[in-house]
Amino acid sequence: MSGDLGPRVAVSAALKFTAMFADVDVLLVGDEQQLLALASKKIPAKKLSQNRITIIHAADVITMDEDPLVALRHKQNSSMWCAIDAVKNNRADACVSAGNTGALLAISKYLLKTFPGIERPAICKAMPTEAHTAYLLDLGANIHCSAEQLHQFALMGSVLASSPAMKPRVGLLNIGKEDTKGTDVIQAAQTLLRNDERLHYSGFVEANDIFSSDVDVIVCDGFHGNIALKSIEGTARFIAKKIQRGFTKNWFNKFLGFIMLPLLNQWRTELDPSMYNGASFLGLQKTVVKSHGNANKKAFLQALMVAREQIIQNVPARIQQQFSSI
Amino acid sequence: MSGDLGPRVAVSAALKFTAMFADVDVLLVGDEQQLLALASKKIPAKKLSQNRITIIHAADVITMDEDPLVALRHKQNSSMWCAIDAVKNNRADACVSAGNTGALLAISKYLLKTFPGIERPAICKAMPTEAHTAYLLDLGANIHCSAEQLHQFALMGSVLASSPAMKPRVGLLNIGKEDTKGTDVIQAAQTLLRNDERLHYSGFVEANDIFSSDVDVIVCDGFHGNIALKSIEGTARFIAKKIQRGFTKNWFNKFLGFIMLPLLNQWRTELDPSMYNGASFLGLQKTVVKSHGNANKKAFLQALMVAREQIIQNVPARIQQQFSSI
């Protein structure tokens, strides 16, 4: 019901999602009237259930600027609370929301709990690199992190990035590669990561190495991760604007823009932030995925696909297993 | 003598620099034989002084991976030490180096001192934005900063960014714009910045706002600044590679690349990191500028121009004045 653009985006992405994947059912949680009106623009109301779409009514909404702790205390009737509650009660396997990140985190943690051995969930997102995707975590759930928490993030990120063919390489974000660099917490975390045989630890990485394909998981506290993520997004947007403006300056450049279209579209697809939408709250006992607040339909669909993939890959259970194997 | 590429780059940039600006003299500090050999490739040895170039011999070199404190204790005969010493003894107005950042910082602080009221120097660099340049500091000199230090950075950055026509807008880097966001240190710094009438404080900014033109100075601790800077550099390089690769894929794309050349060159110039080379060590009683370790001739020349501009703008004295006006 929330996000910067309201339920319109989520509903149209959800309809597309069920049409694309026969193995998914969608529960739309929020104001029944509004959701029904939006959904029935595409699919007649009586055919919704046949299309694996169910609407669950929730009277209240958590706004984007609401204090997460206030939301946690007073918004048990909100769409967000009811959606997470549906996951808790096994009516759903995952919750996807474009709403208030802090509230989503607080309510998820309260209702779904983290696995034993995991203090707090971490926000984790796939980043494009030269050759593949790398996972960056935490992206803002935890401002201050202990070395032990960074260690937990490394284990959780490794599960998300792992495949039968490879044990993911884990890097620790720092401001230099030398062993002496960084804060006491980062130094202590390096010792923990080095000594954990479950991990393939590669050492310190700097923020420019996020793109280098040398590591598959990059671990940092939420403040650092948030700065890195927003710097990357800001730079990409800045360059995209420069490029776009270049093509509008005069008639010759407009012509260039026209014949460049296929290449420009390819770049757009490869660098499109919406292709990387969908941040996972790792460490929870169930799957919760946060979509960017201003995600469009394509981006929200991507977040839904991230959730589906995590259910298929059985990520929460594998994280639990990772932590019980100590 | 150091940097990733040795003295070759610095010498050729210095010769170009004296040729471009009649108001500068250059002292090349390092191994006399090597420097003479490099310089005399372009200008006959006996004409060097006529071209306002003097070579000062220094027997030792501080390597890029040397511990700054070891360098401070044992490398009094190094080129870096002698160059900073020349500034201390008023033989030079500024020192520019592409060498070991930590050593440059430690020796500069030891020999040149900071002004009263400034605990430690901050590294500050101009960043491109939509409309102008913004200054980001600190970029790595101070891993942990107190609120008081962040306040000092705001005052120093304001001097660097100020012009007779405008009082620069100062933002404090955080992971959200809401007043409740951030660490205790950032919260305390915000109070100090808000209450200082010498500053035009604009509030919290997020890392993507570095490009927004809404602020002229962005203040943060050295860890956060370093992550932002390297994320930005990494993203720009990543996108540049993608673009370049797009133009080599097939003959038609190569043809596109050919007719796109003027536009590509314009982008390259506008986004070229070497155009933003030259980080100032603010807070020292004299001017010291750090060039990127792998700077090419054009980039090193840019760092020399940053130093010249700060001498002309009388930046150290104006910072002193700012701090004595409390």
HADDOCK unambig.tbl for C-alpha pairs under 7 A between the chains (distance, minus, plus):
assign (segid A and resid 175 and name CA) (segid B and resid 223 and name CA) 6.55 0.50 0.50
assign (segid A and resid 175 and name CA) (segid B and resid 226 and name CA) 6.31 0.50 0.50
assign (segid A and resid 175 and name CA) (segid B and resid 227 and name CA) 6.73 0.50 0.50
assign (segid A and resid 207 and name CA) (segid B and resid 227 and name CA) 5.48 0.50 0.50
assign (segid A and resid 207 and name CA) (segid B and resid 230 and name CA) 5.17 0.50 0.50
assign (segid A and resid 207 and name CA) (segid B and resid 231 and name CA) 4.95 0.50 0.50
assign (segid A and resid 208 and name CA) (segid B and resid 230 and name CA) 4.94 0.50 0.50
assign (segid A and resid 208 and name CA) (segid B and resid 231 and name CA) 5.05 0.50 0.50
assign (segid A and resid 208 and name CA) (segid B and resid 233 and name CA) 6.48 0.50 0.50
assign (segid A and resid 208 and name CA) (segid B and resid 234 and name CA) 4.06 0.50 0.50
assign (segid A and resid 211 and name CA) (segid B and resid 234 and name CA) 6.75 0.50 0.50
assign (segid A and resid 211 and name CA) (segid B and resid 238 and name CA) 6.80 0.50 0.50
assign (segid A and resid 223 and name CA) (segid B and resid 175 and name CA) 6.54 0.50 0.50
assign (segid A and resid 224 and name CA) (segid B and resid 224 and name CA) 6.45 0.50 0.50
assign (segid A and resid 226 and name CA) (segid B and resid 175 and name CA) 6.31 0.50 0.50
assign (segid A and resid 227 and name CA) (segid B and resid 175 and name CA) 6.74 0.50 0.50
assign (segid A and resid 227 and name CA) (segid B and resid 207 and name CA) 5.50 0.50 0.50
assign (segid A and resid 227 and name CA) (segid B and resid 228 and name CA) 6.08 0.50 0.50
assign (segid A and resid 228 and name CA) (segid B and resid 227 and name CA) 6.06 0.50 0.50
assign (segid A and resid 228 and name CA) (segid B and resid 228 and name CA) 5.73 0.50 0.50
assign (segid A and resid 228 and name CA) (segid B and resid 231 and name CA) 5.64 0.50 0.50
assign (segid A and resid 230 and name CA) (segid B and resid 207 and name CA) 5.18 0.50 0.50
assign (segid A and resid 230 and name CA) (segid B and resid 208 and name CA) 4.95 0.50 0.50
assign (segid A and resid 231 and name CA) (segid B and resid 207 and name CA) 4.96 0.50 0.50
assign (segid A and resid 231 and name CA) (segid B and resid 208 and name CA) 5.04 0.50 0.50
assign (segid A and resid 231 and name CA) (segid B and resid 228 and name CA) 5.63 0.50 0.50
assign (segid A and resid 231 and name CA) (segid B and resid 231 and name CA) 5.94 0.50 0.50
assign (segid A and resid 231 and name CA) (segid B and resid 232 and name CA) 5.79 0.50 0.50
assign (segid A and resid 232 and name CA) (segid B and resid 231 and name CA) 5.78 0.50 0.50
assign (segid A and resid 232 and name CA) (segid B and resid 232 and name CA) 5.88 0.50 0.50
assign (segid A and resid 232 and name CA) (segid B and resid 235 and name CA) 5.87 0.50 0.50
assign (segid A and resid 233 and name CA) (segid B and resid 208 and name CA) 6.49 0.50 0.50
assign (segid A and resid 234 and name CA) (segid B and resid 208 and name CA) 4.06 0.50 0.50
assign (segid A and resid 234 and name CA) (segid B and resid 211 and name CA) 6.75 0.50 0.50
assign (segid A and resid 235 and name CA) (segid B and resid 232 and name CA) 5.86 0.50 0.50
assign (segid A and resid 235 and name CA) (segid B and resid 235 and name CA) 6.58 0.50 0.50
assign (segid A and resid 235 and name CA) (segid B and resid 236 and name CA) 6.86 0.50 0.50
assign (segid A and resid 236 and name CA) (segid B and resid 235 and name CA) 6.87 0.50 0.50
assign (segid A and resid 238 and name CA) (segid B and resid 211 and name CA) 6.82 0.50 0.50
assign (segid A and resid 246 and name CA) (segid B and resid 263 and name CA) 6.93 0.50 0.50
assign (segid A and resid 263 and name CA) (segid B and resid 246 and name CA) 6.93 0.50 0.50
